[in-house]
């Protein structure tokens, strides 16, 4: 299991990030004018894959948005799949997207 990493919001790059040994796993977002957040892309650098970092990142992003009462539109397939596997996060979804 991966260590517990600190989530950082980088509004200039429109992404939530971890900083791990010179790498930056991230979830990119678009904030709507209504205050909702589209989670558009998750990226974990190759050397960090298969260690649960992507799942921890998405979990922390969903938790942070939930704490702020912000609704999510999961455009990213990884985020949508994570929510599907962890239905306790369905309460943060504004609108579900179809996995293709």
LOKOL-707550 format. One record per atom (N, C-alpha, C, O): residue number from 1; residue in three letters; atom name; x, y, z. Coordinates in nm, 3 decimals, decimal comma. Each point is the difference from the previous one (the first is absolute). Example, Ala and Ser with C-alpha at 12.3 -4.5 7.8 and 13.67 -1.06 7.14 Angstrom:
REM residues 2
    nr   rest   atom        xx        yy        zz
     1    ALA      N     1,319    -0,569     0,780
     1    ALA     CA    -0,089     0,119     0,000
     1    ALA      C     0,090     0,120     0,000
     1    ALA      O     0,104    -0,002     0,066
     2    SER      N    -0,139     0,107    -0,138
     2    SER     CA     0,082     0,119     0,006
     2    SER      C    -0,077     0,109     0,073
     2    SER      O     0,051     0,111     0,017
REM end
This chain:
REM residues 100
    nr   rest   atom        xx        yy        zz
     1    UNK      N     0,084    -0,119     0,000
     1    UNK     CA    -0,084     0,119     0,000
     1    UNK      C     0,088     0,125     0,000
     1    UNK      O     0,106     0,004     0,064
     2    UNK      N    -0,150     0,097    -0,135
     2    UNK     CA     0,075     0,125    -0,013
     2    UNK      C    -0,006     0,080     0,130
     2    UNK      O    -0,099    -0,007     0,072
     3    UNK      N     0,205     0,082    -0,043
     3    UNK     CA    -0,005     0,093     0,113
     3    UNK      C    -0,114     0,102    -0,019
     3    UNK      O    -0,054     0,013    -0,110
     4    UNK      N     0,019     0,056     0,215
     4    UNK     CA    -0,106     0,100    -0,005
     4    UNK      C     0,059     0,132    -0,051
     4    UNK      O     0,074     0,067     0,071
     5    UNK      N    -0,109    -0,031    -0,196
     5    UNK     CA     0,055     0,120    -0,061
     5    UNK      C    -0,092     0,119     0,022
     5    UNK      O    -0,121    -0,015     0,017
     6    UNK      N     0,180     0,134    -0,019
     6    UNK     CA    -0,074     0,124     0,021
     6    UNK      C    -0,054     0,052    -0,134
     6    UNK      O     0,075     0,010    -0,097
     7    UNK      N    -0,202     0,021     0,094
     7    UNK     CA    -0,065     0,053    -0,119
     7    UNK      C     0,020     0,151    -0,008
     7    UNK      O    -0,016     0,072     0,099
     8    UNK      N     0,053    -0,025    -0,218
     8    UNK     CA     0,018     0,142    -0,025
     8    UNK      C    -0,089     0,041    -0,116
     8    UNK      O    -0,006    -0,069    -0,102
     9    UNK      N    -0,065     0,181     0,116
     9    UNK     CA    -0,076     0,058    -0,110
     9    UNK      C     0,091     0,099    -0,071
     9    UNK      O     0,052     0,093     0,062
    10    UNK      N    -0,034    -0,112    -0,191
    10    UNK     CA     0,082     0,091    -0,080
    10    UNK      C    -0,094     0,072    -0,097
    10    UNK      O    -0,016    -0,044    -0,114
    11    UNK      N    -0,046     0,155     0,157
    11    UNK     CA    -0,098     0,068    -0,085
    11    UNK      C     0,058     0,058    -0,129
    11    UNK      O    -0,074     0,017    -0,097
    12    UNK      N     0,202     0,014     0,095
    12    UNK     CA     0,060     0,051    -0,123
    12    UNK      C     0,008    -0,107    -0,109
    12    UNK      O    -0,011     0,031    -0,118
    13    UNK      N     0,029    -0,156     0,159
    13    UNK     CA     0,006    -0,112    -0,096
    13    UNK      C    -0,132    -0,076    -0,007
    13    UNK      O    -0,013    -0,095    -0,077
    14    UNK      N    -0,085     0,136     0,158
    14    UNK     CA    -0,132    -0,063     0,003
    14    UNK      C     0,011    -0,149     0,032
    14    UNK      O    -0,055    -0,085    -0,070
    15    UNK      N     0,127     0,055     0,179
    15    UNK     CA     0,011    -0,139     0,039
    15    UNK      C     0,028    -0,015     0,149
    15    UNK      O     0,056     0,088     0,065
    16    UNK      N    -0,099    -0,204    -0,015
    16    UNK     CA     0,037    -0,042     0,135
    16    UNK      C     0,121    -0,090    -0,016
    16    UNK      O     0,007    -0,080    -0,093
    17    UNK      N     0,089     0,092     0,185
    17    UNK     CA     0,128    -0,068    -0,019
    17    UNK      C     0,051    -0,064     0,129
    17    UNK      O    -0,035     0,040     0,111
    18    UNK      N     0,119    -0,141    -0,132
    18    UNK     CA     0,092    -0,050     0,102
    18    UNK      C     0,139     0,036    -0,051
    18    UNK      O     0,021     0,011    -0,121
    19    UNK      N     0,074     0,006     0,211
    19    UNK     CA     0,139     0,020    -0,037
    19    UNK      C     0,081    -0,113     0,064
    19    UNK      O     0,016    -0,005     0,122
    20    UNK      N     0,034    -0,085    -0,209
    20    UNK     CA     0,065    -0,122     0,048
    20    UNK      C     0,133    -0,017    -0,073
    20    UNK      O     0,003    -0,029    -0,119
    21    UNK      N     0,106     0,047     0,191
    21    UNK     CA     0,135    -0,027    -0,054
    21    UNK      C     0,022     0,061    -0,138
    21    UNK      O     0,053    -0,065    -0,089
    22    UNK      N    -0,093     0,189     0,071
    22    UNK     CA     0,019     0,069    -0,127
    22    UNK      C    -0,108    -0,026    -0,104
    22    UNK      O     0,006     0,056    -0,110
    23    UNK      N    -0,103    -0,139     0,142
    23    UNK     CA    -0,112    -0,030    -0,091
    23    UNK      C    -0,126     0,070     0,051
    23    UNK      O    -0,013     0,031     0,118
    24    UNK      N    -0,081    -0,006    -0,211
    24    UNK     CA    -0,123     0,068     0,036
    24    UNK      C    -0,122    -0,074    -0,055
    24    UNK      O    -0,048     0,033    -0,108
    25    UNK      N    -0,003    -0,133     0,181
    25    UNK     CA    -0,128    -0,058    -0,038
    25    UNK      C    -0,107     0,109     0,015
    25    UNK      O     0,008     0,082     0,092
    26    UNK      N    -0,108    -0,082    -0,182
    26    UNK     CA    -0,098     0,109     0,005
    26    UNK      C    -0,136    -0,042    -0,055
    26    UNK      O    -0,012    -0,094    -0,078
    27    UNK      N    -0,088     0,168     0,122
    27    UNK     CA    -0,135    -0,007    -0,056
    27    UNK      C    -0,031     0,140    -0,051
    27    UNK      O    -0,005     0,096     0,077
    28    UNK      N    -0,015    -0,084    -0,208
    28    UNK     CA    -0,031     0,130    -0,059
    28    UNK      C    -0,150     0,028     0,014
    28    UNK      O    -0,082    -0,092     0,001
    29    UNK      N     0,049     0,220     0,009
    29    UNK     CA    -0,141     0,037     0,017
    29    UNK      C    -0,033     0,128    -0,076
    29    UNK      O     0,087     0,077    -0,040
    30    UNK      N    -0,217    -0,061     0,023
    30    UNK     CA    -0,057     0,125    -0,052
    30    UNK      C    -0,111     0,038     0,097
    30    UNK      O    -0,089    -0,080     0,027
    31    UNK      N     0,095     0,201     0,025
    31    UNK     CA    -0,106     0,049     0,089
    31    UNK      C    -0,102     0,076    -0,084
    31    UNK      O     0,035     0,090    -0,076
    32    UNK      N    -0,161    -0,128     0,090
    32    UNK     CA    -0,106     0,068    -0,075
    32    UNK      C    -0,035     0,131     0,069
    32    UNK      O     0,034     0,023     0,116
    33    UNK      N    -0,103     0,062    -0,188
    33    UNK     CA    -0,042     0,128     0,059
    33    UNK      C    -0,106    -0,020     0,109
    33    UNK      O    -0,031     0,092     0,074
    34    UNK      N    -0,025    -0,215    -0,065
    34    UNK     CA    -0,101    -0,031     0,101
    34    UNK      C     0,063    -0,061     0,125
    34    UNK      O    -0,070    -0,032     0,096
    35    UNK      N     0,201     0,016    -0,097
    35    UNK     CA     0,069    -0,053     0,117
    35    UNK      C     0,023    -0,150    -0,002
    35    UNK      O     0,059    -0,054     0,093
    36    UNK      N    -0,104    -0,015    -0,198
    36    UNK     CA     0,024    -0,143    -0,013
    36    UNK      C     0,139    -0,023    -0,057
    36    UNK      O     0,060     0,092    -0,057
    37    UNK      N    -0,009    -0,213     0,073
    37    UNK     CA     0,134    -0,031    -0,049
    37    UNK      C    -0,006    -0,122    -0,092
    37    UNK      O    -0,049    -0,106     0,038
    38    UNK      N     0,101     0,124    -0,159
    38    UNK     CA     0,018    -0,110    -0,093
    38    UNK      C     0,139    -0,057     0,023
    38    UNK      O     0,100     0,071    -0,016
    39    UNK      N    -0,091    -0,199     0,054
    39    UNK     CA     0,129    -0,066     0,014
    39    UNK      C     0,030    -0,064    -0,134
    39    UNK      O    -0,065    -0,098    -0,039
    40    UNK      N     0,163     0,152    -0,032
    40    UNK     CA     0,017    -0,032    -0,142
    40    UNK      C     0,110    -0,101    -0,032
    40    UNK      O    -0,008    -0,068    -0,102
    41    UNK      N     0,109     0,056     0,187
    41    UNK     CA     0,111    -0,088    -0,035
    41    UNK      C     0,081    -0,032     0,125
    41    UNK      O     0,030     0,088     0,080
    42    UNK      N     0,005    -0,214    -0,066
    42    UNK     CA     0,089    -0,042     0,109
    42    UNK      C     0,129    -0,050    -0,063
    42    UNK      O    -0,001    -0,075    -0,097
    43    UNK      N     0,113     0,117     0,155
    43    UNK     CA     0,130    -0,040    -0,054
    43    UNK      C     0,094    -0,037     0,115
    43    UNK      O     0,023     0,079     0,091
    44    UNK      N     0,029    -0,201    -0,099
    44    UNK     CA     0,101    -0,046     0,095
    44    UNK      C     0,123    -0,037    -0,081
    44    UNK      O    -0,007    -0,087    -0,086
    45    UNK      N     0,121     0,153     0,111
    45    UNK     CA     0,122    -0,032    -0,075
    45    UNK      C     0,032    -0,149     0,008
    45    UNK      O    -0,022    -0,065     0,102
    46    UNK      N     0,074     0,013    -0,211
    46    UNK     CA     0,024    -0,143    -0,014
    46    UNK      C     0,073    -0,064     0,118
    46    UNK      O    -0,043    -0,106     0,046
    47    UNK      N     0,151     0,166     0,006
    47    UNK     CA     0,072    -0,065     0,112
    47    UNK      C    -0,084    -0,014     0,128
    47    UNK      O     0,036    -0,078     0,088
    48    UNK      N    -0,145     0,153    -0,078
    48    UNK     CA    -0,084    -0,004     0,121
    48    UNK      C    -0,125    -0,086    -0,016
    48    UNK      O    -0,076    -0,017     0,095
    49    UNK      N     0,055    -0,037    -0,213
    49    UNK     CA    -0,121    -0,078    -0,024
    49    UNK      C     0,003    -0,133     0,075
    49    UNK      O     0,106    -0,052     0,035
    50    UNK      N    -0,225     0,000    -0,013
    50    UNK     CA    -0,020    -0,131     0,065
    50    UNK      C     0,035     0,000     0,148
    50    UNK      O     0,034    -0,104     0,057
    51    UNK      N    -0,042     0,222     0,006
    51    UNK     CA     0,027     0,010     0,144
    51    UNK      C    -0,118     0,062     0,075
    51    UNK      O     0,013     0,034     0,117
    52    UNK      N    -0,128    -0,021    -0,184
    52    UNK     CA    -0,118     0,055     0,065
    52    UNK      C    -0,002     0,152     0,008
    52    UNK      O    -0,087     0,058     0,065
    53    UNK      N     0,182     0,007    -0,131
    53    UNK     CA     0,011     0,145     0,009
    53    UNK      C    -0,118     0,068    -0,071
    53    UNK      O    -0,055     0,097     0,051
    54    UNK      N     0,016    -0,148    -0,168
    54    UNK     CA    -0,113     0,059    -0,072
    54    UNK      C    -0,128    -0,010     0,081
    54    UNK      O    -0,078     0,096     0,005
    55    UNK      N     0,055    -0,209     0,058
    55    UNK     CA    -0,121    -0,018     0,083
    55    UNK      C     0,003     0,093     0,120
    55    UNK      O    -0,101     0,061     0,034
    56    UNK      N     0,217    -0,050     0,031
    56    UNK     CA     0,011     0,090     0,115
    56    UNK      C    -0,023     0,145    -0,043
    56    UNK      O    -0,064     0,077     0,071
    57    UNK      N     0,117    -0,041    -0,186
    57    UNK     CA    -0,016     0,135    -0,052
    57    UNK      C    -0,147     0,032    -0,025
    57    UNK      O    -0,050     0,103     0,044
    58    UNK      N    -0,020    -0,191    -0,113
    58    UNK     CA    -0,142     0,022    -0,029
    58    UNK      C    -0,080     0,003     0,129
    58    UNK      O    -0,089     0,084     0,015
    59    UNK      N     0,118    -0,174     0,078
    59    UNK     CA    -0,070    -0,001     0,128
    59    UNK      C     0,015     0,133     0,072
    59    UNK      O    -0,097     0,055     0,052
    60    UNK      N     0,219    -0,002    -0,048
    60    UNK     CA     0,023     0,126     0,070
    60    UNK      C    -0,065     0,118    -0,072
    60    UNK      O    -0,048     0,093     0,064
    61    UNK      N     0,047    -0,096    -0,198
    61    UNK     CA    -0,068     0,105    -0,076
    61    UNK      C    -0,149    -0,002     0,031
    61    UNK      O    -0,059     0,104     0,027
    62    UNK      N    -0,001    -0,221    -0,031
    62    UNK     CA    -0,144    -0,011     0,029
    62    UNK      C    -0,030     0,044     0,142
    62    UNK      O    -0,100     0,067     0,025
    63    UNK      N     0,185    -0,105     0,068
    63    UNK     CA    -0,020     0,041     0,139
    63    UNK      C     0,008     0,153     0,014
    63    UNK      O    -0,084     0,061     0,065
    64    UNK      N     0,185     0,000    -0,127
    64    UNK     CA     0,016     0,146     0,008
    64    UNK      C    -0,120     0,072    -0,060
    64    UNK      O    -0,049     0,098     0,057
    65    UNK      N     0,002    -0,145    -0,172
    65    UNK     CA    -0,115     0,064    -0,064
    65    UNK      C    -0,127    -0,021     0,082
    65    UNK      O    -0,083     0,090     0,011
    66    UNK      N     0,067    -0,208     0,044
    66    UNK     CA    -0,116    -0,029     0,085
    66    UNK      C    -0,003     0,091     0,123
    66    UNK      O    -0,106     0,048     0,038
    67    UNK      N     0,222    -0,025     0,022
    67    UNK     CA     0,009     0,087     0,117
    67    UNK      C    -0,043     0,142    -0,032
    67    UNK      O    -0,045     0,073     0,089
    68    UNK      N     0,060    -0,033    -0,215
    68    UNK     CA    -0,036     0,135    -0,042
    68    UNK      C    -0,140     0,004    -0,064
    68    UNK      O    -0,042     0,103    -0,053
    69    UNK      N    -0,031    -0,215     0,059
    69    UNK     CA    -0,133    -0,012    -0,062
    69    UNK      C     0,003     0,033    -0,149
    69    UNK      O    -0,092     0,062    -0,053
    70    UNK      N     0,198    -0,104    -0,014
    70    UNK     CA     0,014     0,020    -0,144
    70    UNK      C    -0,041    -0,128    -0,069
    70    UNK      O     0,044    -0,109     0,037
    71    UNK      N    -0,128     0,122    -0,139
    71    UNK     CA    -0,046    -0,117    -0,076
    71    UNK      C     0,097    -0,028    -0,114
    71    UNK      O     0,064     0,091    -0,054
    72    UNK      N    -0,053    -0,218     0,017
    72    UNK     CA     0,099    -0,049    -0,095
    72    UNK      C    -0,066    -0,060    -0,123
    72    UNK      O    -0,103    -0,067     0,009
    73    UNK      N     0,162     0,093    -0,124
    73    UNK     CA    -0,036    -0,067    -0,124
    73    UNK      C     0,125    -0,078    -0,040
    73    UNK      O     0,098     0,060    -0,045
    74    UNK      N    -0,100    -0,195     0,059
    74    UNK     CA     0,120    -0,079    -0,027
    74    UNK      C     0,015    -0,031    -0,149
    74    UNK      O    -0,050    -0,102    -0,048
    75    UNK      N     0,118     0,187    -0,024
    75    UNK     CA     0,025    -0,020    -0,142
    75    UNK      C     0,112    -0,102    -0,019
    75    UNK      O    -0,004    -0,080    -0,094
    76    UNK      N     0,101     0,081     0,180
    76    UNK     CA     0,114    -0,092    -0,006
    76    UNK      C    -0,048    -0,143     0,027
    76    UNK      O    -0,072    -0,024     0,097
    77    UNK      N     0,112    -0,068    -0,182
    77    UNK     CA    -0,040    -0,141     0,014
    77    UNK      C     0,050    -0,060     0,131
    77    UNK      O    -0,070    -0,079     0,062
    78    UNK      N     0,191     0,115    -0,020
    78    UNK     CA     0,055    -0,054     0,124
    78    UNK      C    -0,082     0,046     0,119
    78    UNK      O    -0,030    -0,079     0,090
    79    UNK      N    -0,007     0,206    -0,088
    79    UNK     CA    -0,081     0,054     0,110
    79    UNK      C    -0,138    -0,066    -0,001
    79    UNK      O    -0,049    -0,041     0,106
    80    UNK      N    -0,013     0,029    -0,222
    80    UNK     CA    -0,132    -0,064    -0,009
    80    UNK      C     0,006    -0,145     0,047
    80    UNK      O    -0,089    -0,045     0,072
    81    UNK      N     0,193    -0,027    -0,111
    81    UNK     CA     0,015    -0,140     0,042
    81    UNK      C     0,023    -0,008     0,151
    81    UNK      O    -0,052    -0,090     0,065
    82    UNK      N     0,130     0,184    -0,011
    82    UNK     CA     0,024     0,002     0,145
    82    UNK      C    -0,131     0,020     0,075
    82    UNK      O    -0,026    -0,070     0,098
    83    UNK      N    -0,055     0,163    -0,142
    83    UNK     CA    -0,128     0,027     0,067
    83    UNK      C    -0,092    -0,121    -0,014
    83    UNK      O    -0,073    -0,034     0,094
    84    UNK      N     0,074    -0,031    -0,208
    84    UNK     CA    -0,081    -0,120    -0,021
    84    UNK      C     0,041    -0,110     0,099
    84    UNK      O    -0,086    -0,071     0,052
    85    UNK      N     0,217     0,057    -0,027
    85    UNK     CA     0,049    -0,102     0,094
    85    UNK      C    -0,018     0,041     0,146
    85    UNK      O     0,001    -0,085     0,089
    86    UNK      N    -0,017     0,215    -0,064
    86    UNK     CA    -0,014     0,053     0,136
    86    UNK      C    -0,127     0,084     0,007
    86    UNK      O     0,007     0,123    -0,001
    87    UNK      N    -0,124    -0,188     0,007
    87    UNK     CA    -0,128     0,072    -0,009
    87    UNK      C    -0,024     0,101     0,113
    87    UNK      O    -0,093     0,080    -0,009
    88    UNK      N     0,174    -0,082     0,114
    88    UNK     CA    -0,016     0,101     0,105
    88    UNK      C     0,026     0,140    -0,052
    88    UNK      O    -0,034     0,098     0,067
    89    UNK      N     0,096    -0,085    -0,186
    89    UNK     CA     0,027     0,131    -0,058
    89    UNK      C    -0,109     0,047    -0,096
    89    UNK      O     0,010     0,110    -0,054
    90    UNK      N    -0,112    -0,189     0,032
    90    UNK     CA    -0,105     0,039    -0,094
    90    UNK      C    -0,072     0,128     0,042
    90    UNK      O    -0,058     0,069    -0,084
    91    UNK      N     0,062    -0,037     0,212
    91    UNK     CA    -0,068     0,121     0,048
    91    UNK      C     0,064     0,129    -0,052
    91    UNK      O    -0,064     0,105     0,001
    92    UNK      N     0,188    -0,111    -0,047
    92    UNK     CA     0,066     0,122    -0,049
    92    UNK      C    -0,024     0,022    -0,149
    92    UNK      O     0,035     0,105    -0,054
    93    UNK      N    -0,094    -0,204    -0,012
    93    UNK     CA    -0,017     0,008    -0,145
    93    UNK      C    -0,120     0,088    -0,035
    93    UNK      O    -0,110    -0,020     0,051
    94    UNK      N     0,134     0,116    -0,139
    94    UNK     CA    -0,108     0,082    -0,054
    94    UNK      C    -0,066    -0,075    -0,115
    94    UNK      O    -0,122    -0,007    -0,010
    95    UNK      N     0,207    -0,047    -0,077
    95    UNK     CA    -0,050    -0,073    -0,115
    95    UNK      C     0,101    -0,109    -0,034
    95    UNK      O     0,120     0,025    -0,012
    96    UNK      N    -0,170    -0,147    -0,004
    96    UNK     CA     0,088    -0,110    -0,037
    96    UNK      C     0,026     0,004    -0,149
    96    UNK      O    -0,084     0,046    -0,078
    97    UNK      N     0,200    -0,094     0,040
    97    UNK     CA     0,032    -0,016    -0,141
    97    UNK      C     0,008    -0,148    -0,031
    97    UNK      O     0,024    -0,081     0,089
    98    UNK      N    -0,044     0,045    -0,212
    98    UNK     CA     0,003    -0,139    -0,040
    98    UNK      C     0,143    -0,044    -0,027
    98    UNK      O     0,075     0,069    -0,070
    99    UNK      N    -0,037    -0,183     0,127
    99    UNK     CA     0,130    -0,058    -0,035
    99    UNK      C    -0,014    -0,068    -0,135
    99    UNK      O    -0,094    -0,076    -0,023
   100    UNK      N     0,187     0,103    -0,065
   100    UNK     CA    -0,005    -0,059    -0,134
   100    UNK      C     0,094    -0,119    -0,005
   100    UNK      O     0,012    -0,064    -0,104
REM end
